[in-house]
């Protein structure tokens, strides 16, 4: 999946996506419980991720109707896109220049 800057998730959206990477799929209530965030706030972030096509959703019957969300992008795909965007914005597209600033001690830990 090719992620441009407008598709990359915000920090709060990324927190929701990280929960979905762990749980594989979850309702708004399950994600909000994991994050300790309000239901409405979590629902907003998941809807944004859905509009960016970073998650998929399906309706289930669970004491009523509920959306179940699942990631459409892997953690690795996100990391690759985020690093490429950082290299493009900060280092004129040079991944080599970006990697020069990474402390090898940080990478090993």
C-alpha angles and dihedrals in degrees: 000000000000109000118197123192092268091054098048110104123248118245091264092047089049090055089056091047091050090056090051091050088057099040095035090217134010146163123250089258093053093049093046090050091052091049097041087232131132119272094239094049091049091047090053093052093046091049089052090050089050092051088050088051092238093122134031125214140200132191119243134180108242110153084320127345125319136173117236113205128204131178119261092190127056124232088249093052090051093048092050092050093046093050092048091050091049091049091048096049101037104027104029092253097310110137088180091061090048092051091051090068094053111102109227089220088061091052094050096052 
